[in-house]
Amino acid sequence: MATKSTSKYINISNTFIFSQDTKIKYKVSEQDFTRKRKLPFEYLVLCMFRLLRKTIQIELNNFFSELNTSVKGISSSAFIQNRKKLKPDLFYDLNHLIVEEFYSDNDENIALYKGLRILSIDGSTAQLPFTADLKNKYGIFNNQNKTDDVVMARVSVLYDVLNDIVLDGKLCEFEKGEVSLSREHFKFSKKGDLIIMDRCYPSFESIYRLQQDEIHFLFRCKQHFSNEVKAFYQSGKKEAIIEIKPSQHKSFKDLPYDKDDKIPVRMVRIKLPGGEIEILMTSLLDDRKFPYKEFKTLYFKRWKVETFYNRFKNIIGVEHFSGTCDQFIQQEFNCALYISNMQTIMSIDANKEVKECYKNRKYEYKVNSTLSLAFIRERLVKIFYQKKEPESLLQELQELFVKNVVPIRNGRKNKRDVDKYRQRTKPKQFKNKRLFL
């Protein structure tokens, strides 16, 4: 069984960031980063890893203090001018580089379900700063009383629910549909994966594409998805294998299938505690390997992508953008995805130690996500800028993770109030309003 240390991912990131080829590829123009400045290309990237949640000048002062160099710092204006020279794709590609490494020869650290990676695709939204440029790019969203216009973007991720890894993430115009976005994520999955999706995602085209690539799926399905699904719902059966076909009221031009194509799927009926009937559609046809009784728990694993969004927004704070143009928004979003994955990777060994240290307590424990991110932000620049192996700093981080834990209380249930935030108005974010502490 193979396993990898955190320092492996640090070294890979370091090699990528400090490479001359990286600088050439991800600078906006050929003239950028050609002169020796106080904030060269590498420093700019490392500074972005701090996530910039405080006032920019304070973040810059802290950054140069951590570097412990003769450079005293730069102004926030100079920093912003340098950010304009950096393509957002750098953080997007760096994240994919780390993800690829995580799943390569790392068997001991990868959790699977019967040999399958369990992935989930889900969408959310992100509120952006209210500026004319972002308004034109992403559009306006308001409540039903039209009293609180905000700029809103669509967010979509492909997430490994067993390993807490984001395989792919996108932030785009709000009007872009979740289903079309989900298909863009498919290329980052592989043969034998199982993708779980909610009831807004099922479509014949998506199912056809997944089947062609031999990727398994598990959808929650609306009972009126098709006549065949409706007939299954009315039959009262617990499960059945049916054939679905594409809608007959559409053009098949440029599609890889026609109106006569059919796909066998397995339908599963689940009765929820509140009496509601949940209909699932899946490609897992083998009822011996995947018995009926496991599907309720299997579909519920999708909930981890919801908890990811909670961490992504409320702990990593992805909506607290420091920039007010699309280039800066994309930089920070992609950087936040990378930091999220690095936080997960840095917590793997610590969570193993936590499990052993607290095994005699009433509850099982895990690393505190909020505090671990704070510890990472305080030390990440030093870890990357170490001239030697950063083992001592990583060990210090792990010790802090193990000391700061939270209990895992399984089975807790809270009544869901869908109207709780319906009337809430969201404050507009002004250009120069940041946290000082």
C-alpha atoms as one frame of an Amber mdcrd trajectory, in Angstrom:
protein
   0.000   0.000   0.000   1.369   3.414  -0.991   1.057   6.625   0.995   2.343
  10.187   0.560   3.422  12.818   3.057   2.228  16.412   3.004   5.717  17.583
   2.079   5.275  15.824  -1.290   2.453  18.224  -2.222   4.412  21.214  -0.901
   7.384  20.287  -3.075   5.185  19.825  -6.146   3.541  23.211  -5.560   6.914
  24.843  -4.973   8.358  23.424  -8.172   5.317  24.663 -10.100   5.312  28.173
  -8.597   9.050  28.816  -8.913   9.325  27.426 -12.437  10.276  29.841 -15.205
   7.845  28.039 -17.526   5.003  28.763 -15.078   5.862  32.453 -15.024   5.858
  32.600 -18.830   2.591  30.697 -19.167   0.546  32.546 -16.551   1.604  36.169
 -16.933  -0.817  38.307 -18.912   1.728  39.849 -21.294   5.322  39.187 -22.282
   6.526  42.386 -20.606   5.116  41.435 -17.185   7.484  40.340 -14.379  10.598
  41.007 -16.469  12.138  43.590 -14.109  13.312  42.912 -10.565  10.655  44.258
  -8.209   9.773  44.037  -4.523   6.871  41.758  -5.420   8.086  39.300  -8.059
   5.889  36.622  -9.605   6.596  34.005  -6.910   5.886  36.399  -4.018   2.603
  37.440  -5.609   1.411  33.822  -5.838   2.461  33.061  -2.250   0.734  36.196
  -0.995  -2.508  35.057  -2.633  -2.325  31.869  -0.525  -3.136  34.012   2.522
  -6.664  34.358   1.019  -6.607  38.144   1.741  -9.414  38.230   4.281  -8.134
  41.334   6.086  -7.363  44.804   4.769  -4.917  44.338   1.908  -2.212  46.541
   3.424  -2.282  44.531   6.649  -2.101  41.293   4.673   0.916  42.621   2.762
   2.675  43.738   5.950   2.102  40.308   7.507   3.261  38.560   4.369   6.615
  40.350   4.203   7.048  39.885   7.933   6.676  36.120   7.448   9.208  36.106
   4.618  11.757  37.675   6.939  13.584  39.393   4.075  15.210  42.807   3.779
  12.223  44.004   1.758  10.042  46.163   4.008   6.848  45.782   2.031   4.865
  47.444  -0.723   1.696  49.485  -0.992  -1.694  47.955  -1.661  -1.823  49.936
  -4.923   1.384  48.286  -6.150   0.009  44.883  -5.160  -3.178  45.460  -7.161
  -1.167  46.521 -10.212   0.830  43.286  -9.971  -2.329  41.175  -9.655  -3.452
  42.488 -13.025  -0.451  40.708 -14.560  -1.441  37.250 -13.248  -3.808  34.862
 -15.037  -6.395  33.170 -12.754  -5.731  29.842 -14.510  -2.538  29.424 -12.488
  -4.472  28.489  -9.323  -6.958  26.399 -11.319  -4.171  24.341 -12.907  -2.208
  24.102  -9.651  -5.284  22.653  -7.960  -5.626  20.014 -10.691  -1.933  19.206
 -10.353  -2.404  18.515  -6.635  -5.564  16.473  -7.239  -3.825  14.342  -9.861
  -0.977  13.687  -7.425  -3.395  12.794  -4.617  -4.968   9.976  -6.633  -1.687
   8.655  -7.998   0.025   5.832  -6.018  -1.635   6.924  -2.788  -3.777   3.871
  -1.978  -3.503   4.079   1.809  -4.957   7.590   1.965  -7.830   7.121  -0.511
 -11.205   5.985   0.802 -13.374   3.979  -1.621 -16.791   2.316  -1.608 -16.520
  -1.227  -2.994 -13.634  -0.098  -5.169 -15.421   3.055  -6.406 -14.622   6.687
  -5.823 -17.849   8.356  -4.687 -18.096  11.784  -6.273 -20.876  14.336  -6.129
 -21.733  17.266  -8.352 -23.657  20.110  -6.812 -24.209  23.783  -7.430 -24.445
  26.849  -5.256 -24.162  30.609  -5.589 -21.604  33.226  -4.592 -22.376  36.866
  -3.946 -19.933  39.193  -5.681 -19.009  42.830  -5.018 -21.541  45.239  -6.485
 -19.727  46.929  -9.373 -20.790  47.899 -12.884 -18.312  45.484 -14.510 -19.397
  42.499 -12.419 -23.039  43.460 -12.876 -22.602  43.321 -16.661 -20.600  40.093
 -16.515 -22.648  38.042 -14.030 -26.036  39.741 -13.922 -28.367  40.894 -11.167
 -30.251  38.752  -8.677 -32.926  40.016  -6.294 -35.488  38.716  -3.819 -39.170
  38.373  -4.617 -39.857  41.918  -3.420 -37.056  43.299  -5.625 -35.709  45.287
  -2.675 -32.135  43.992  -2.605 -30.310  43.737  -5.916 -27.045  41.810  -5.684
 -24.501  40.479  -8.171 -24.659  36.701  -7.989 -22.484  34.040  -9.647 -23.151
  30.343 -10.182 -20.759  27.909  -8.478 -20.428  24.210  -9.310 -18.026  21.575
  -7.976 -17.127  17.933  -8.537 -16.384  16.686  -5.035 -15.022  13.423  -3.604
 -17.330  12.922  -0.624 -15.211  10.230   1.043 -11.891  12.065   0.756 -12.998
  15.727   0.930 -11.208  16.639  -2.292 -12.507  19.067  -4.940 -11.654  17.517
  -8.311 -12.985  20.511 -10.248 -14.706  23.774  -9.474 -16.171  26.578 -11.583
 -17.544  30.057 -10.948 -19.523  31.541 -13.839 -22.544  33.603 -14.830 -25.647
  32.945 -12.745 -27.756  32.263 -15.818 -25.623  29.242 -16.771 -27.531  26.065
 -15.923 -26.378  23.525 -13.345 -26.934  20.609 -15.729 -24.681  22.028 -18.460
 -22.053  22.846 -15.833 -22.218  19.294 -14.487 -21.318  17.906 -17.916 -18.166
  20.033 -17.919 -17.118  18.235 -14.732 -17.501  14.754 -16.275 -14.073  14.910
 -17.943 -12.423  15.049 -14.506 -13.951  11.743 -13.452 -12.815   8.355 -14.735
 -14.012   4.873 -15.567 -15.499   3.148 -12.526 -16.336   6.318 -10.558 -19.788
   6.759  -9.034 -21.246  10.266  -9.330 -24.192  11.137  -7.070 -26.429  14.039
  -8.066 -29.618  15.649  -6.814 -32.963  15.675  -8.635 -32.276  18.756 -10.782
 -29.534  16.912 -12.712 -31.019  13.802 -14.417 -31.217  13.981 -18.213 -30.917
  11.398 -20.981 -27.928  13.239 -22.450 -26.022  13.172 -19.139 -26.851   9.504
 -18.579 -25.776   8.650 -22.130 -22.428  10.438 -21.730 -21.715   8.777 -18.407
 -22.612   5.359 -19.802 -20.295   5.839 -22.796 -17.401   6.649 -20.448 -18.321
   3.754 -18.117 -18.896   6.111 -15.196 -21.598   5.044 -12.750 -24.310   7.428
 -11.601 -26.880   7.725  -8.844 -29.519  10.404  -9.333 -32.394  11.437  -7.175
 -35.168  11.509  -9.734 -38.457  13.380 -10.068 -41.389  11.023 -10.487 -42.447
  12.782 -13.705 -38.959  12.518 -15.272 -40.439  10.165 -17.900 -43.457   7.929
 -18.415 -41.338   4.899 -17.462 -40.261   6.494 -14.175 -43.814   7.596 -13.461
 -45.039   4.029 -14.037 -42.415   2.722 -11.595 -43.500   5.251  -8.969 -47.138
   4.254  -9.337 -46.309   0.535  -9.212 -45.317   0.685  -5.552 -42.310  -1.609
  -6.163 -39.162  -1.172  -4.091 -36.907  -1.512  -7.117 -36.973  -2.415 -10.790
 -34.834  -2.257 -13.924 -36.431  -0.181 -16.657 -35.347   1.339 -19.958 -35.365
   5.072 -20.452 -35.310   6.869 -23.792 -34.733  10.472 -24.898 -37.482  13.021
 -25.164 -39.301  12.663 -28.459 -40.055  16.381 -28.672 -36.573  17.662 -29.471
 -34.076  17.826 -32.287 -31.368  15.137 -32.354 -29.110  17.095 -34.669 -25.446
  16.929 -33.561 -26.330  14.526 -30.743 -24.595  11.113 -30.521 -27.925   9.314
 -30.052 -31.351   9.329 -31.679 -34.950   8.863 -30.627 -34.733   5.059 -30.699
 -31.844   4.720 -28.242 -32.629   3.204 -24.848 -30.584   2.843 -21.661 -31.295
   0.325 -18.870 -31.326   1.855 -15.397 -32.213   0.594 -11.959 -34.979   2.408
 -10.084 -35.028   2.368  -6.287 -37.808   3.587  -3.987 -36.781   4.901  -0.553
 -39.215   5.905   2.177 -37.850   8.778   4.240 -38.543   9.219   7.995 -41.059
  11.983   7.283 -43.062   9.713   4.979 -41.799  11.276   1.739 -40.940   8.896
  -1.099 -37.511   9.309  -2.652 -36.968   7.890  -6.143 -33.394   7.035  -7.140
 -32.087   6.172 -10.591 -28.753   4.381 -10.943 -26.476   2.449 -13.265 -25.572
   0.039 -10.427 -27.621  -2.848 -11.810 -25.956  -5.673  -9.838 -28.299  -6.252
  -6.890 -25.870  -8.679  -5.264 -22.922  -6.300  -5.134 -25.180  -3.286  -4.520
 -28.207  -4.532  -2.547 -31.336  -2.449  -2.127 -30.771  -1.831   1.595 -27.558
   0.143   0.947 -28.992   2.829  -1.324 -30.484   5.071   1.359 -27.091   5.386
   3.060 -25.264   5.576  -0.265 -27.317   8.490  -1.566 -27.033  10.273   1.794
 -23.254  10.413   1.305 -23.986  13.199  -1.171 -24.635  15.427   1.843 -20.883
  15.870   2.288 -20.812  18.232  -0.713 -23.302  20.431   1.170 -20.997  20.519
   4.198 -18.142  21.396   1.835 -20.041  24.492   0.696 -20.574  25.417   4.331
 -16.814  25.216   4.955 -15.984  26.887   1.637 -18.202  29.895   2.334 -18.181
  30.267   6.115 -14.671  29.084   7.052 -12.541  29.605   3.949 -14.766  32.617
   3.248 -14.780  32.468  -0.529 -17.397  35.241  -0.811 -15.125  37.748   0.975
 -13.476  38.862  -2.227 -10.716  41.476  -1.962 -10.941  42.377  -5.657 -13.728
  43.969  -7.646 -13.026  42.798 -11.202 -13.620  39.425 -12.828  -9.903  38.615
 -13.098  -9.421  39.084  -9.332 -12.640  37.196  -8.516 -11.480  34.191 -10.539
  -8.001  34.363  -8.968  -9.421  34.195  -5.456 -12.023  31.534  -6.229  -9.464
  29.182  -7.802  -6.972  29.892  -5.033  -9.618  29.048  -2.419 -10.217  25.665
  -4.097  -6.500  24.931  -3.912  -6.277  25.969  -0.238  -9.335  23.839   0.541
  -7.642  20.760  -0.902  -4.348  21.532   0.823  -6.197  21.894   4.122  -7.704
  18.436   3.589  -4.338  16.916   2.663  -2.581  18.528   5.634  -5.258  17.131
   7.966  -5.033  13.484   6.830  -2.207  12.375   9.147  -3.495  14.575  11.964
  -6.961  12.990  11.793  -5.380   9.546  12.012  -3.512  10.642  15.134  -6.662
  12.278  16.552  -8.579   9.016  16.120  -5.930   7.162  18.118  -5.481   9.827
  20.822  -9.193  10.248  21.529 -10.357   6.672  20.997 -11.429   6.246  24.619
 -13.752   9.254  24.659 -17.505   9.189  24.239 -17.428  10.750  20.759 -15.133
  10.332  17.817 -13.112  13.498  17.137 -11.701  15.292  14.092  -9.499  18.294
  13.364 -11.219  21.658  13.863 -11.602  23.090  10.337 -11.779  26.731  11.438
  -8.667  26.653  13.592  -6.699  24.463  11.187  -7.260  26.991   8.383  -6.087
  29.806  10.676  -2.938  27.836  11.526  -2.305  27.146   7.839  -2.706  30.822
   6.881  -0.217  31.833   9.560   2.461  29.359   8.439   1.869  28.517   4.790
   4.150  31.207   3.358   7.048  30.056   5.557   6.388  26.436   4.599   6.599
  27.264   0.899   9.546  29.621   1.229  11.693  27.214   3.249  14.988  26.628
   1.501  15.182  23.179   3.087  12.539  20.510   3.615   9.605  22.042   5.559
   9.194  19.014   7.841   9.590  20.899  11.133   6.873  23.425  10.278   4.554
  20.677   9.032   5.127  18.745  12.256   4.295  21.861  14.244   1.092  22.227
  12.239   0.102  18.630  12.871   0.609  19.030  16.610  -1.654  22.101  16.590
  -4.273  20.177  14.586  -4.255  17.294  17.067  -4.627  19.620  20.056  -7.559
  21.504  18.532 -10.363  19.091  17.730 -14.154  18.926  17.659 -16.440  15.952
  18.375 -18.339  14.174  15.609 -21.944  13.844  16.776 -23.638  11.517  14.324
 -27.393  11.314  13.976 -28.191  14.897  14.925 -31.195  16.313  13.108 -32.440
  19.869  12.808 -35.757  20.824  11.317 -35.178  22.405   7.942 -36.776  25.841
   7.606 -36.688  26.684   3.913 -38.183  30.154   4.498 -35.654  31.157   7.167
 -33.611  33.436   4.906 -36.245  34.325   2.340 -36.753  37.881   3.586 -33.142
  38.488   4.560 -31.406  41.345   2.783 -27.694  41.067   2.102 -25.394  44.064
   2.598 -23.599  45.345  -0.455 -19.808  45.022  -0.359 -18.104  48.309  -1.033
 -14.769  48.545  -2.782 -12.620  49.534   0.194 -14.382  47.815   3.099 -12.274
  45.018   4.581 -11.733  43.446   7.997  -8.851  44.865  10.026  -8.391  41.902
  12.370
